[in-house]
Amino acid sequence: MSQSLLIVTRQAPWSGPGAREALDIALAGGAFDLPLGLLFLDDGVFQLAPGQQPASLTLKDLQANLQALPMFGVEALYVSARSLNERGLSDGALQLPVEVLDDVGLSALFERYDQVITL
C-alpha cells in the first residue's frame, strides 16, 4: 500500500520557485495515484487568490496548474483559516474549492498523513 503524502505549500506564487514546485509534486503524485493532500499555509494562501497578474512580474501563471489538480486526482485541498484571516482573504473568494481548517483541524490533518513535504 502506498504511503500517503501531505504537501504543504507556504510560498506566495511570486516569491520564488517553491509554489510551482509544490504544485508539480502534487500533479506528479496524482498522476501516479499516490494518496496525497495539498495544504495552503502562510503566504501559500495567495496562490488561491483571484486576479493575479504574474506576467507583470515576468512569472508564469500557476492558475492552470491549480485548475488541473482535480483532473490529476488531487482533490484533498486544504487551507489554513488563520493564514487566510491574517492576509485579509476570504474563503468564499478563492479560486478552488478547499477545506478551511482551524488550528485543531490542522493538527489532525498532519496526523492523517504518513509523510509531509513543506515547500
All heavy atoms as an XYZ file, in Angstrom:
891
protein
N       0.837     -1.191      0.000
C       0.000      0.000      0.000
C       0.875      1.245      0.000
O       1.875      1.319      0.696
C      -0.910     -0.009      1.230
C      -1.852      1.131      1.283
S      -3.040      0.871      2.631
C      -3.566      2.515      2.856
N       0.498      2.231     -0.787
C       1.255      3.470     -0.880
C       1.134      4.277      0.397
O       0.091      4.309      1.039
C       0.732      4.322     -2.037
O       0.911      3.678     -3.252
N       2.221      4.922      0.731
C       2.183      5.834      1.866
C       1.527      7.131      1.420
O       1.726      7.588      0.292
C       3.603      6.110      2.346
C       4.277      4.904      2.913
C       4.880      5.190      4.263
O       5.103      6.327      4.619
N       5.133      4.152      5.008
N       0.758      7.715      2.314
C       0.093      8.974      1.985
C       1.051     10.137      2.179
O       1.969     10.081      3.001
C      -1.156      9.147      2.837
O      -0.822      9.160      4.208
N       0.837     11.189      1.413
C       1.730     12.336      1.396
C       0.925     13.622      1.506
O      -0.037     13.822      0.759
C       2.531     12.342      0.087
C       3.428     13.533     -0.187
C       4.562     13.607      0.836
C       4.000     13.442     -1.595
N       1.331     14.480      2.418
C       0.762     15.823      2.532
C       1.818     16.811      2.056
O       2.945     16.823      2.559
C       0.371     16.139      3.978
C      -0.201     17.538      4.214
C      -1.515     17.727      3.456
C      -0.397     17.798      5.703
N       1.457     17.607      1.070
C       2.343     18.647      0.559
C       1.862     19.966      1.137
O       0.696     20.339      0.979
C       2.314     18.686     -0.980
C       2.735     17.334     -1.538
C       3.207     19.805     -1.503
C       2.383     17.136     -2.988
N       2.761     20.663      1.811
C       2.446     21.949      2.419
C       3.133     23.029      1.597
O       4.361     23.052      1.507
C       2.909     22.013      3.887
C       2.529     23.351      4.513
C       2.331     20.847      4.687
N       2.350     23.893      0.993
C       2.905     24.978      0.199
C       2.750     26.279      0.989
O       1.642     26.671      1.341
C       2.282     25.042     -1.212
O       2.861     26.126     -1.932
C       0.782     25.171     -1.200
N       3.884     26.920      1.272
C       3.899     28.093      2.143
C       4.341     29.369      1.443
O       4.376     30.430      2.060
C       4.840     27.830      3.326
C       4.390     26.638      4.162
C       5.316     26.406      5.302
N       5.175     27.517      6.233
C       5.956     27.690      7.279
N       6.920     26.865      7.539
N       5.752     28.712      8.079
N       4.689     29.283      0.172
C       5.199     30.459     -0.527
C       4.146     31.072     -1.437
O       3.377     30.356     -2.081
C       6.419     30.090     -1.367
C       7.645     29.783     -0.550
C       8.872     29.639     -1.428
O       8.817     29.765     -2.644
N       9.999     29.360     -0.806
N       4.166     32.382     -1.480
C       3.307     33.102     -2.430
C       3.769     32.766     -3.843
O       4.940     32.425     -4.060
C       3.415     34.605     -2.179
N       2.882     32.851     -4.812
C       3.248     32.459     -6.177
C       4.345     33.320     -6.796
O       4.981     32.900     -7.751
C       1.931     32.595     -6.952
C       1.068     33.466     -6.134
C       1.491     33.288     -4.711
N       4.583     34.501     -6.269
C       5.572     35.414     -6.846
C       6.873     35.472     -6.041
O       7.759     36.232     -6.358
C       4.986     36.818     -6.948
C       4.484     37.329     -5.634
C       5.225     37.920     -4.644
C       3.158     37.268     -5.130
N       4.447     38.226     -3.568
C       3.154     37.831     -3.842
C       1.963     36.782     -5.647
C       2.011     37.921     -3.068
C       0.827     36.886     -4.858
C       0.861     37.452     -3.594
N       7.009     34.651     -5.011
C       8.180     34.770     -4.126
C       9.299     33.793     -4.434
O      10.293     33.759     -3.722
C       7.747     34.612     -2.669
O       7.299     33.292     -2.437
N       9.155     32.994     -5.455
C      10.206     32.047     -5.799
C       9.623     30.767     -6.357
O       8.413     30.660     -6.569
N      10.475     29.769     -6.570
C      10.016     28.543     -7.229
C       9.226     27.583     -6.334
O       8.654     26.620     -6.819
C      11.329     27.890     -7.683
C      12.328     28.349     -6.667
C      11.916     29.768     -6.330
N       9.171     27.814     -5.048
C       8.535     26.880     -4.125
C       7.082     26.583     -4.439
O       6.637     25.433     -4.356
N       6.315     27.588     -4.809
C       4.896     27.386     -5.114
C       4.731     26.476     -6.326
O       3.933     25.535     -6.313
C       4.205     28.726     -5.357
N       5.483     26.733     -7.358
C       5.407     25.907     -8.573
C       5.881     24.485     -8.282
O       5.288     23.510     -8.737
C       6.239     26.515     -9.698
C       6.224     25.638    -10.956
C       6.764     26.341    -12.167
N       5.978     27.484    -12.579
C       4.795     27.419    -13.188
N       4.250     26.267    -13.430
N       4.166     28.500    -13.542
N       6.948     24.348     -7.505
C       7.466     23.019     -7.182
C       6.449     22.201     -6.393
O       6.281     21.005     -6.642
C       8.777     23.140     -6.414
C       9.916     23.644     -7.279
C      11.170     24.001     -6.496
O      11.155     23.903     -5.249
O      12.162     24.367     -7.140
N       5.758     22.831     -5.465
C       4.734     22.121     -4.691
C       3.620     21.625     -5.605
O       3.166     20.475     -5.477
C       4.166     23.033     -3.601
N       3.183     22.459     -6.532
C       2.137     22.049     -7.469
C       2.625     20.944     -8.398
O       1.886     20.001     -8.699
C       1.644     23.245     -8.276
C       0.829     24.268     -7.502
C       0.502     25.471     -8.373
C      -0.433     23.661     -6.938
N       3.869     21.027     -8.840
C       4.427     19.986     -9.709
C       4.472     18.643     -8.994
O       4.150     17.603     -9.575
C       5.826     20.372    -10.192
C       5.823     21.489    -11.222
O       4.743     21.797    -11.785
O       6.900     22.062    -11.465
N       4.870     18.646     -7.725
C       4.906     17.410     -6.941
C       3.504     16.844     -6.789
O       3.273     15.641     -6.938
C       5.559     17.648     -5.569
C       7.043     17.950     -5.732
C       5.374     16.437     -4.654
C       7.711     18.463     -4.468
N       2.541     17.716     -6.504
C       1.158     17.268     -6.344
C       0.619     16.671     -7.648
O      -0.020     15.613     -7.635
C       0.275     18.422     -5.884
N       0.879     17.316     -8.765
C       0.396     16.813    -10.048
C       1.062     15.483    -10.400
O       0.394     14.558    -10.882
C       0.628     17.847    -11.150
C      -0.237     19.104    -11.052
C       0.266     20.177    -12.018
C      -1.698     18.794    -11.296
N       2.347     15.368    -10.145
C       3.050     14.112    -10.427
C       2.525     12.994     -9.531
O       2.275     11.878     -9.998
C       4.551     14.290    -10.234
N       2.351     13.279     -8.264
C       1.823     12.275     -7.344
C       0.420     11.849     -7.720
O       0.073     10.661     -7.676
N      -0.393     12.802     -8.113
C      -1.751     12.497     -8.544
C      -1.774     11.639     -9.797
O      -2.595     10.734     -9.931
N      -0.848     11.891    -10.709
C      -0.775     11.108    -11.942
C      -0.455      9.647    -11.657
O      -0.829      8.757    -12.419
C       0.263     11.712    -12.884
N       0.246      9.388    -10.555
C       0.601      8.022    -10.178
C      -0.296      7.475     -9.077
O       0.049      6.502     -8.408
C       2.069      7.972     -9.749
C       3.019      8.133    -10.899
C       3.622      9.357    -11.140
C       3.273      7.075    -11.754
C       4.493      9.516    -12.208
C       4.134      7.230    -12.822
C       4.750      8.454    -13.065
N      -1.444      8.098     -8.880
C      -2.436      7.656     -7.896
C      -1.883      7.566     -6.476
O      -2.331      6.736     -5.690
C      -3.049      6.311     -8.304
C      -3.891      6.437     -9.555
O      -4.534      7.498     -9.727
O      -3.919      5.490    -10.353
N      -0.933      8.404     -6.152
C      -0.414      8.466     -4.790
C      -1.453      9.152     -3.912
O      -1.976     10.208     -4.282
C       0.891      9.274     -4.765
C       1.597      9.444     -3.438
C       2.138      8.104     -2.954
C       2.731     10.440     -3.570
N      -1.800      8.565     -2.774
C      -2.759      9.244     -1.893
C      -2.120     10.498     -1.296
O      -1.169     10.400     -0.519
C      -3.082      8.209     -0.821
C      -2.112      7.105     -0.973
C      -1.384      7.281     -2.260
N      -2.599     11.649     -1.718
C      -1.980     12.876     -1.229
C      -2.985     13.982     -1.008
O      -4.089     13.963     -1.527
C      -0.860     13.345     -2.171
C      -1.178     13.735     -3.603
C      -1.606     15.181     -3.686
C       0.034     13.519     -4.459
N      -2.535     14.946     -0.200
C      -3.298     16.150      0.066
C      -2.387     17.349     -0.133
O      -1.161     17.226     -0.100
N      -2.984     18.496     -0.348
C      -2.239     19.729     -0.558
C      -2.785     20.781      0.394
O      -3.983     21.083      0.373
C      -2.371     20.179     -2.021
C      -1.649     21.434     -2.462
C      -0.145     21.324     -2.236
C      -1.927     21.715     -3.937
N      -1.903     21.312      1.229
C      -2.274     22.317      2.226
C      -1.649     23.656      1.865
O      -0.435     23.748      1.690
C      -1.812     21.881      3.618
C      -1.894     22.923      4.735
C      -3.341     23.344      4.992
C      -1.244     22.386      6.004
N      -2.475     24.688      1.759
C      -2.018     26.052      1.519
C      -1.916     26.733      2.881
O      -2.924     26.904      3.576
C      -2.989     26.791      0.600
C      -3.091     26.169     -0.761
C      -3.997     25.154     -1.009
C      -2.258     26.587     -1.787
C      -4.090     24.567     -2.261
C      -2.339     26.002     -3.046
C      -3.256     24.990     -3.286
N      -0.707     27.110      3.238
C      -0.426     27.638      4.572
C       0.408     28.911      4.446
O       1.166     29.066      3.483
C       0.332     26.563      5.365
C       0.621     26.776      6.826
C      -0.666     26.804      7.645
C       1.515     25.649      7.343
N       0.289     29.791      5.410
C       1.047     31.048      5.430
C       0.835     31.793      4.103
O      -0.286     31.905      3.646
C       2.524     30.794      5.737
C       2.737     30.145      7.099
O       1.915     30.384      8.004
O       3.706     29.387      7.256
N       1.911     32.293      3.478
C       1.757     33.045      2.225
C       1.315     32.164      1.056
O       0.933     32.675      0.002
C       3.055     33.762      1.865
C       3.304     35.000      2.707
O       2.357     35.470      3.376
O       4.447     35.504      2.700
N       1.339     30.854      1.238
C       0.849     29.949      0.201
C      -0.613     30.166     -0.134
O      -1.065     29.805     -1.226
N      -1.374     30.751      0.787
C      -2.799     31.010      0.509
C      -2.978     32.003     -0.638
O      -4.015     31.994     -1.294
C      -3.563     31.488      1.770
C      -3.501     30.445      2.873
C      -3.046     32.827      2.263
N      -1.962     32.818     -0.897
C      -2.055     33.774     -2.002
C      -2.146     33.068     -3.360
O      -2.597     33.660     -4.339
C      -0.877     34.743     -1.999
C      -0.968     35.792     -0.920
C       0.049     35.921      0.008
C      -2.056     36.638     -0.838
C      -0.026     36.885      1.009
C      -2.141     37.604      0.155
C      -1.118     37.728      1.083
N      -1.728     31.804     -3.432
C      -1.853     31.052     -4.682
C      -3.312     30.881     -5.078
O      -3.630     30.720     -6.251
C      -1.202     29.672     -4.541
C       0.288     29.731     -4.331
C       0.855     28.358     -4.086
O       0.499     27.408     -4.777
N       1.739     28.234     -3.115
N      -4.197     30.916     -4.101
C      -5.624     30.712     -4.342
C      -6.382     32.008     -4.599
O      -7.568     31.980     -4.921
C      -6.245     29.997     -3.138
C      -5.671     28.623     -2.819
C      -6.167     28.148     -1.454
C      -6.021     27.640     -3.910
N      -5.723     33.137     -4.441
C      -6.384     34.431     -4.586
C      -6.675     34.738     -6.057
O      -5.861     34.455     -6.928
C      -5.512     35.534     -3.991
N      -7.832     35.312     -6.333
C      -8.175     35.665     -7.713
C      -7.453     36.938     -8.168
O      -6.931     37.691     -7.351
C      -9.686     35.902     -7.641
C      -9.925     36.336     -6.234
C      -8.906     35.607     -5.395
N      -7.446     37.143     -9.477
C      -6.966     38.395    -10.040
C      -5.464     38.595    -10.043
O      -4.987     39.717    -10.086
N      -4.710     37.516    -10.015
C      -3.256     37.662    -10.038
C      -2.794     37.987    -11.451
O      -3.387     37.551    -12.431
C      -2.608     36.385     -9.540
C      -2.983     36.099     -8.106
C      -2.263     34.894     -7.560
O      -1.129     34.647     -7.896
N      -2.945     34.154     -6.722
N      -1.720     38.748    -11.542
C      -1.174     39.136    -12.833
C       0.314     38.811    -12.864
O       1.161     39.708    -12.789
C      -1.423     40.616    -13.089
C      -2.894     40.944    -13.153
C      -3.144     42.419    -13.305
O      -2.250     43.246    -13.215
N      -4.396     42.760    -13.551
N       0.673     37.533    -12.990
C       2.069     37.127    -12.928
C       2.905     37.663    -14.084
O       4.114     37.841    -13.941
C       2.012     35.606    -12.947
C       0.707     35.293    -13.586
C      -0.218     36.405    -13.203
N       2.281     37.943    -15.219
C       3.032     38.445    -16.364
C       3.703     39.772    -16.042
O       4.784     40.065    -16.554
C       2.122     38.592    -17.572
N       3.088     40.578    -15.180
C       3.689     41.861    -14.824
C       4.992     41.677    -14.051
O       5.812     42.586    -13.989
C       2.711     42.714    -14.019
O       2.413     42.083    -12.788
N       5.195     40.507    -13.470
C       6.441     40.183    -12.767
C       7.307     39.229    -13.585
O       8.274     38.683    -13.072
C       6.128     39.538    -11.408
C       5.358     40.386    -10.422
C       4.960     39.568     -9.208
C       6.185     41.586    -10.003
N       6.943     39.023    -14.831
C       7.580     38.070    -15.746
C       7.651     36.663    -15.137
O       8.655     35.967    -15.234
C       8.991     38.547    -16.196
O       9.843     38.621    -15.058
C       8.921     39.884    -16.903
N       6.553     36.264    -14.518
C       6.433     34.919    -13.958
C       5.359     34.160    -14.718
O       4.469     34.749    -15.311
C       6.056     34.987    -12.472
C       7.049     35.649    -11.543
C       6.458     35.786    -10.145
C       8.338     34.848    -11.489
N       5.452     32.833    -14.656
C       4.415     32.006    -15.271
C       3.215     31.926    -14.345
O       3.346     31.876    -13.133
C       4.949     30.611    -15.556
C       5.966     30.584    -16.665
C       6.337     29.176    -17.017
C       7.311     29.168    -18.164
N       7.711     27.813    -18.524
N       2.046     31.874    -14.940
C       0.798     31.796    -14.201
C       0.613     30.385    -13.642
O       0.727     29.402    -14.371
C      -0.356     32.156    -15.129
C      -1.656     32.370    -14.400
O      -1.704     32.164    -13.171
O      -2.627     32.759    -15.055
N       0.323     30.285    -12.352
C       0.105     28.995    -11.712
C      -1.348     28.539    -11.794
O      -1.670     27.416    -11.408
C       0.513     29.061    -10.236
C       1.980     29.322     -9.924
C       2.200     29.335     -8.423
C       2.861     28.284    -10.580
N      -2.233     29.384    -12.287
C      -3.656     29.065    -12.280
C      -3.982     27.809    -13.082
O      -4.835     27.020    -12.676
C      -4.476     30.255    -12.772
C      -4.397     31.461    -11.860
C      -4.677     31.107    -10.410
O      -5.680     30.489    -10.098
N      -3.779     31.475     -9.515
N      -3.319     27.598    -14.203
C      -3.582     26.391    -14.997
C      -3.209     25.143    -14.193
O      -3.925     24.144    -14.227
C      -2.814     26.439    -16.310
N      -2.095     25.205    -13.468
C      -1.681     24.069    -12.635
C      -2.686     23.828    -11.514
O      -3.023     22.690    -11.212
C      -0.295     24.308    -12.043
C       0.792     24.318    -13.075
O       0.602     24.796    -14.185
N       1.953     23.810    -12.729
N      -3.151     24.899    -10.899
C      -4.144     24.767     -9.834
C      -5.431     24.141    -10.355
O      -6.000     23.245     -9.725
C      -4.443     26.132     -9.209
C      -3.366     26.712     -8.304
C      -3.655     28.173     -8.008
C      -3.264     25.916     -7.014
N      -5.887     24.609    -11.508
C      -7.135     24.098    -12.073
C      -6.995     22.640    -12.515
O      -7.983     21.913    -12.584
C      -7.579     24.965    -13.254
C      -7.871     26.404    -12.888
C      -8.954     26.553    -11.832
O      -9.932     25.828    -11.831
N      -8.762     27.481    -10.925
N      -5.763     22.193    -12.794
C      -5.531     20.813    -13.228
C      -5.501     19.820    -12.066
O      -5.600     18.612    -12.292
C      -4.216     20.728    -14.000
N      -5.380     20.291    -10.848
C      -5.273     19.382     -9.705
C      -6.390     18.333     -9.663
O      -6.093     17.136     -9.573
C      -5.205     20.180     -8.395
C      -3.915     20.936     -8.139
C      -4.074     21.881     -6.954
C      -2.751     19.987     -7.920
N      -7.663     18.709     -9.749
C      -8.717     17.685     -9.710
C      -8.647     16.696    -10.871
O      -8.959     15.518    -10.705
C     -10.017     18.494     -9.764
C      -9.647     19.853     -9.291
C      -8.225     20.059     -9.732
N      -8.211     17.148    -12.042
C      -8.087     16.249    -13.191
C      -7.025     15.183    -12.959
O      -7.066     14.114    -13.552
C      -7.775     17.047    -14.461
C      -8.922     17.915    -14.918
S      -8.634     18.741    -16.495
C      -7.291     19.833    -16.093
N      -6.051     15.485    -12.100
C      -4.993     14.536    -11.773
C      -5.308     13.767    -10.492
O      -4.452     13.082     -9.948
C      -3.648     15.269    -11.640
C      -3.005     15.583    -12.955
C      -3.436     16.652    -13.717
C      -1.973     14.797    -13.445
C      -2.854     16.943    -14.935
C      -1.379     15.076    -14.664
C      -1.820     16.151    -15.414
N      -6.514     13.896    -10.006
C      -6.923     13.144     -8.822
C      -6.543     13.775     -7.506
O      -6.676     13.158     -6.457
N      -6.079     15.022     -7.542
C      -5.705     15.726     -6.309
C      -6.925     16.532     -5.870
O      -7.154     17.637     -6.340
C      -4.482     16.640     -6.521
C      -4.088     17.309     -5.217
C      -3.313     15.859     -7.099
N      -7.708     15.926     -4.996
C      -8.949     16.563     -4.567
C      -8.950     16.926     -3.091
O      -9.846     17.627     -2.630
C     -10.122     15.648     -4.903
C     -10.252     15.451     -6.400
C     -11.344     14.474     -6.778
O     -11.896     13.807     -5.891
O     -11.617     14.388     -7.986
N      -7.958     16.443     -2.352
C      -7.854     16.759     -0.925
C      -7.065     18.060     -0.781
O      -5.846     18.065     -0.636
C      -7.184     15.614     -0.168
N      -7.774     19.179     -0.871
C      -7.164     20.505     -0.816
C      -7.601     21.197      0.463
O      -8.791     21.250      0.774
C      -7.584     21.333     -2.027
C      -7.286     20.717     -3.399
C      -7.880     21.582     -4.502
C      -5.792     20.524     -3.598
N      -6.629     21.743      1.179
C      -6.890     22.354      2.479
C      -6.248     23.731      2.537
O      -5.244     23.992      1.884
C      -6.298     21.494      3.603
C      -6.697     20.049      3.522
C      -5.863     19.114      2.924
C      -7.917     19.607      4.031
C      -6.226     17.780      2.840
C      -8.284     18.276      3.957
C      -7.432     17.364      3.361
O      -7.792     16.050      3.278
N      -6.816     24.590      3.381
C      -6.250     25.912      3.598
C      -6.401     26.265      5.076
O      -7.373     25.879      5.722
C      -6.913     26.972      2.680
C      -8.360     27.199      3.050
C      -6.141     28.279      2.686
N      -5.433     26.972      5.585
C      -5.456     27.408      6.978
C      -6.354     28.629      7.147
O      -6.157     29.655      6.480
C      -4.035     27.755      7.428
O      -4.047     28.520      8.602
N      -7.326     28.517      8.045
C      -8.207     29.652      8.342
C      -7.405     30.823      8.889
O      -7.650     31.981      8.531
C      -9.285     29.235      9.336
N      -6.447     30.533      9.739
C      -5.628     31.591     10.320
C      -4.827     32.320      9.241
O      -4.745     33.541      9.233
C      -4.673     31.025     11.373
C      -3.808     32.113     11.999
C      -2.709     31.550     12.848
N      -3.261     30.703     13.891
C      -2.811     30.691     15.125
N      -1.811     31.468     15.472
N      -3.330     29.889     16.021
N      -4.235     31.562      8.314
C      -3.456     32.183      7.236
C      -4.324     33.080      6.368
O      -3.909     34.175      5.974
C      -2.784     31.108      6.378
O      -1.832     30.390      7.123
N      -5.536     32.610      6.053
C      -6.454     33.449      5.276
C      -6.768     34.736      6.019
O      -6.703     35.835      5.454
C      -7.753     32.694      4.995
C      -7.727     31.575      3.978
C      -9.066     30.850      3.948
C      -7.355     32.089      2.604
N      -7.131     34.598      7.279
C      -7.516     35.743      8.099
C      -6.369     36.749      8.229
O      -6.577     37.955      8.088
C      -7.980     35.269      9.475
C      -8.551     36.391     10.298
O      -9.319     37.203      9.802
N      -8.168     36.434     11.562
N      -5.169     36.263      8.497
C      -4.011     37.153      8.668
C      -3.678     37.922      7.404
O      -3.069     38.979      7.460
C      -2.786     36.345      9.120
C      -2.885     35.853     10.547
C      -1.738     34.929     10.943
O      -0.953     34.495     10.064
O      -1.633     34.633     12.147
N      -4.070     37.386      6.246
C      -3.757     38.027      4.976
C      -4.959     38.710      4.345
O      -4.915     39.160      3.207
C      -3.151     36.995      4.028
C      -1.720     36.681      4.460
C      -1.294     35.284      4.112
N       0.036     35.034      4.650
C       0.260     34.599      5.899
N      -0.741     34.378      6.728
N       1.495     34.403      6.329
N      -6.056     38.791      5.094
C      -7.242     39.503      4.628
C      -7.971     38.832      3.485
O      -8.651     39.505      2.712
N      -7.854     37.511      3.367
C      -8.526     36.781      2.299
C      -9.760     36.071      2.844
O      -9.775     35.632      3.990
C      -7.583     35.752      1.671
C      -6.350     36.310      0.963
C      -5.439     35.180      0.521
C      -6.748     37.162     -0.222
N     -10.751     35.939      2.007
C     -11.989     35.249      2.369
C     -12.030     33.904      1.657
O     -11.712     33.824      0.465
C     -13.193     36.093      1.951
O     -14.364     35.315      1.981
N     -12.449     32.869      2.360
C     -12.509     31.557      1.731
C     -13.555     31.506      0.618
O     -13.466     30.682     -0.284
C     -12.748     30.451      2.755
C     -14.051     30.601      3.516
O     -14.484     31.735      3.751
O     -14.629     29.566      3.880
N     -14.508     32.395      0.633
C     -15.521     32.442     -0.417
C     -15.014     32.981     -1.738
O     -15.656     32.803     -2.768
N     -13.872     33.642     -1.740
C     -13.347     34.256     -2.957
C     -12.173     33.480     -3.550
O     -11.524     33.963     -4.464
C     -12.903     35.688     -2.658
N     -11.899     32.294     -3.055
C     -10.757     31.526     -3.541
C     -11.086     30.849     -4.869
O     -12.239     30.581     -5.173
C     -10.340     30.485     -2.497
C      -9.965     31.066     -1.134
C      -9.596     29.945     -0.170
C      -8.834     32.073     -1.249
N     -10.044     30.558     -5.634
C     -10.234     30.018     -6.980
C     -10.498     28.525     -7.022
O     -10.853     28.000     -8.079
C      -9.016     30.345     -7.831
C      -8.879     31.833     -8.040
C      -7.972     32.145     -9.182
O      -8.032     31.523    -10.223
N      -7.110     33.114     -8.985
N     -10.301     27.824     -5.927
C     -10.553     26.387     -5.873
C     -11.386     26.061     -4.650
O     -11.272     26.735     -3.627
C      -9.234     25.612     -5.767
C      -8.358     25.488     -6.989
C      -7.063     24.771     -6.631
C      -9.066     24.724     -8.093
N     -12.166     25.003     -4.724
C     -12.867     24.560     -3.517
C     -11.873     23.875     -2.581
O     -11.222     22.900     -2.961
C     -13.908     23.577     -4.046
C     -13.386     23.110     -5.364
C     -12.536     24.211     -5.900
N     -11.717     24.436     -1.408
C     -10.776     23.905     -0.420
C     -11.491     23.755      0.912
O     -12.471     24.444      1.183
C      -9.546     24.828     -0.249
C      -8.685     24.843     -1.487
C      -9.964     26.242      0.107
N     -10.969     22.862      1.727
C     -11.492     22.707      3.080
C     -10.718     23.645      3.993
O      -9.496     23.573      4.072
C     -11.330     21.260      3.544
C     -11.924     21.007      4.900
C     -11.837     19.556      5.330
O     -11.599     18.682      4.482
O     -11.996     19.307      6.543
N     -11.417     24.548      4.649
C     -10.799     25.519      5.542
C     -10.664     24.878      6.919
O     -11.637     24.375      7.482
C     -11.631     26.812      5.631
C     -10.972     27.812      6.561
C     -11.815     27.408      4.236
N      -9.434     24.889      7.459
C      -9.153     24.242      8.735
C      -8.664     25.234      9.772
O      -7.807     26.074      9.472
C      -8.092     23.158      8.557
C      -8.430     22.015      7.593
C      -7.226     21.113      7.405
C      -9.623     21.236      8.100
N      -9.189     25.107     10.977
C      -8.656     25.893     12.091
C      -7.420     25.174     12.622
O      -6.991     24.147     12.077
C      -9.722     26.087     13.170
C     -10.221     24.786     13.778
O      -9.602     23.712     13.573
O     -11.253     24.823     14.470
N      -6.826     25.693     13.698
C      -5.581     25.122     14.218
C      -5.752     23.680     14.679
O      -4.864     22.846     14.466
C      -5.040     25.981     15.357
C      -4.540     27.337     14.875
O      -4.316     27.498     13.648
O      -4.364     28.245     15.707
N      -6.872     23.361     15.275
C      -7.133     21.984     15.708
C      -7.256     21.068     14.492
O      -6.707     19.960     14.465
C      -8.406     21.912     16.586
C      -8.778     20.479     16.908
C      -8.213     22.720     17.861
N      -7.947     21.534     13.477
C      -8.089     20.773     12.242
C      -6.760     20.543     11.549
O      -6.521     19.478     10.969
N      -5.876     21.548     11.602
C      -4.544     21.392     11.009
C      -3.752     20.313     11.722
O      -3.085     19.480     11.080
C      -3.775     22.715     11.045
C      -4.234     23.786     10.068
C      -3.490     25.091     10.321
C      -4.062     23.335      8.634
N      -3.806     20.298     13.042
C      -3.097     19.273     13.807
C      -3.591     17.887     13.425
O      -2.799     16.964     13.223
C      -3.276     19.497     15.311
O      -2.640     20.676     15.704
N      -4.899     17.730     13.319
C      -5.477     16.443     12.944
C      -5.072     16.066     11.519
O      -4.830     14.893     11.223
C      -6.995     16.495     13.080
N      -4.993     17.046     10.634
C      -4.607     16.791      9.248
C      -3.213     16.195      9.182
O      -2.980     15.208      8.485
C      -4.673     18.092      8.437
C      -4.253     17.985      6.974
C      -5.281     17.163      6.192
C      -4.090     19.370      6.367
N      -2.265     16.778      9.901
C      -0.888     16.282      9.874
C      -0.809     14.847     10.398
O       0.035     14.071      9.949
C       0.031     17.201     10.677
C       0.409     18.455      9.942
C      -0.202     19.662     10.251
C       1.349     18.441      8.929
C       0.132     20.832      9.574
C       1.689     19.598      8.238
C       1.078     20.799      8.568
N      -1.675     14.490     11.302
C      -1.685     13.135     11.855
C      -2.210     12.107     10.854
O      -1.896     10.924     10.962
C      -2.527     13.085     13.135
C      -1.932     13.869     14.286
C      -0.588     13.321     14.736
O      -0.432     12.093     14.794
O       0.300     14.145     15.024
N      -2.999     12.521      9.880
C      -3.611     11.596      8.915
C      -2.665     11.155      7.821
O      -2.950     10.189      7.099
C      -4.839     12.237      8.264
C      -6.003     12.395      9.191
C      -7.303     12.666      8.463
N      -7.226     13.651      7.398
C      -7.999     14.723      7.333
N      -8.886     14.973      8.276
N      -7.897     15.559      6.330
N      -1.557     11.854      7.627
C      -0.653     11.550      6.523
C       0.635     10.912      7.037
O       1.148     11.272      8.096
C      -0.344     12.825      5.729
C      -1.524     13.245      4.878
C      -2.506     14.090      5.380
C      -1.680     12.765      3.585
C      -3.597     14.451      4.617
C      -2.771     13.122      2.798
C      -3.727     13.962      3.332
O      -4.811     14.307      2.565
N       1.166      9.972      6.231
C       2.397      9.270      6.603
C       3.630     10.143      6.426
O       4.567     10.084      7.225
C       2.561      8.003      5.755
C       1.439      7.020      5.974
O       1.091      6.755      7.152
O       0.875      6.517      4.979
N       3.662     10.922      5.359
C       4.800     11.777      5.035
C       4.312     13.204      4.806
O       3.224     13.411      4.268
C       5.504     11.279      3.771
C       5.985      9.845      3.838
C       7.148      9.679      4.783
O       8.025     10.529      4.873
N       7.164      8.573      5.509
N       5.175     14.173      5.134
C       4.860     15.591      4.913
C       6.051     16.244      4.218
O       7.192     16.085      4.665
C       4.561     16.327      6.243
C       4.309     17.809      5.995
C       3.374     15.689      6.958
N       5.776     16.957      3.146
C       6.784     17.762      2.447
C       6.339     19.206      2.557
O       5.203     19.539      2.221
C       6.893     17.378      0.964
C       7.403     15.955      0.796
C       7.811     18.355      0.227
C       7.425     15.492     -0.646
N       7.241     20.080      2.986
C       6.937     21.507      3.087
C       7.827     22.278      2.132
O       9.052     22.123      2.142
C       7.154     22.003      4.535
O       6.351     21.243      5.405
C       6.808     23.475      4.653
N       7.205     23.095      1.294
C       7.947     23.941      0.354
C       7.551     25.384      0.557
O       6.466     25.714      0.889
C       7.638     23.534     -1.084
C       8.088     22.125     -1.436
C       7.432     21.648     -2.703
C       9.581     22.104     -1.606
